[in-house]
Amino acid sequence: MPTTSPATQPIRRLTLRDLHACADLSEGRGWQRQEHRWGFLLSAGQGYGIDDPEGGLIASCVVTEYGPHERPDLGALGMVLVAERHARQGIGRRLMRHVLSLKGPTPLTLYATPHGRPLYEELGFKIVGQSAMLRGQFTPGGPPLRATTRAATAADLTAILRLDETVFGADRTLLITRLPAFADQLRVAEEHGRIIGYAAVWPSADCHVVGPLIARDQETAKALIASVAAHTDRPLRTDIDVRHEDLVAWTEERGLASVAVRAVMAYGITELPGDWTQRFAPLMVATG
């Protein structure tokens, strides 16, 4: 009986029914098993995958779009994975080309590891920045931080969405409104009753991930990180734009170490929209 070649398997949309298969795929590539994150991504974005004839998935990719539904302002690519036994067979390239053709004129962005970067460059992505992943047990200390922070409430959501769209450069309502259910913490910084920054913290294996981190300035970003750290015993992890040198140095002084650097890449645009000076960390690298 002839066998089906993985290279000819159809590419299909993934749904929440594929949650465990997605988690199996990422775990098989040495990533932590996180159904929580996969569920969030498959709810907020569009998943694409290739079935393994022997069961499970050969490959996956998730696209999260921002802005008007009929013509998104930006799409973020993440969770681009190919099962180890099918690696280096052109499957990832085929899946990426399929997604690029579907998205047409929509500008795209992604965070690339050194391993994935050559493929993305071949497909036309250009480096537009860098992000440092920092991880460790946060240690309080140093000069007092001036910004006032508190737990967010439902009444803050409109102001958070308004600030996020201004800073990110596109409407992320479908993503941000899912944060209260997804995150363990959602905190805001305010001045004279006006919200000037916010941060979410969500669980990932044995640590808490800080993101998104949006703030008026680096002092406000520091205050938000310190405030979320005060409400968890877990190590923190975050991905900070390397242009925020003072914040990177401060987090290292507070006990977090840089463990990786990723290239921020874009397709169809020469720079990301919004105000990078107030955009400190993504929700997760898979969502841009």
C-alpha positions, 0 to 999 in steps of 0.5 A: 500500500502506498504511503502518504508523503509528509511533503504532500499533506494538505495544510489546514486551519487548526482549531481548539480541537488541535490543542493537545497535538499542538502541545505535543509538537512543541514539547517534541521540539524541546519547548515546555508543554503549554496548553494554556498558551496554545489555547490563547493563541488558537482563540485569538489568532489563526492556526495553520498546520499539517497532519502527520499520517501517523498521528499528531502534527508535522508542522504548525504556525499561528498568525494573529492579526490586528486592525480592521478584519477586512484589511488588517494593519499587521499580522504577527507570526509565531509558533512556527514548528516542524516535528524533529523527524521531519526537519530539514525537508522543506516543510517549514518553508512550504507552510510559511509560503502558504501563509504568506500567500494567504495574507497577501498585502498584510504586513507581517512581523515575527521574532526569529531565533538564529536557527530560523532567521535564514529561512525568514530572510530567504522569504523576504523578511528583514530585520527591524530590531532585536529583543533580549530575553531576560529570566531570573528571580527578581530582587527588590531594591535600588532607588524608590520608583516614582510611578504609582501602580495598582491592580487593573479593574474592569473599568480600566479596560477602555483606557488600556485599549486606547493606550495600547492602540496608540503605542502598538500602532494597531487595534489589538482589542481581540487580544487585549480583552482576553488578558484578564482571563489569560493572565495571573496579573494585570496591573496599571501605572497611573498619574493624576488618575490617568493610565500611563502604562500597563503590564500583564503577567501570565504563567509559563511552566515554572516562571511568570512572563511579563508582557505586554509591557507598555509604559510612558517611559522607562521609569514607569516600566520599571515600576510596573515590573517591580509591582508584578514581581511583588505579587509572585514568588516565581522567577520572571521572564520577559523580552525587552527591546534592546533599545531600552538599554537602561531597562535591560541594565536595571532588570539585570541589576535586579537579578534577571539574566539575558539568556537569548537575543532574537531578531525582530523581523518584518515583511512588507514594511520597513519598520513596525508601526506605533511608538517603540519608545513606549513599547517595552515587551510583547505579550509573547513573541508569538504575538509580536 
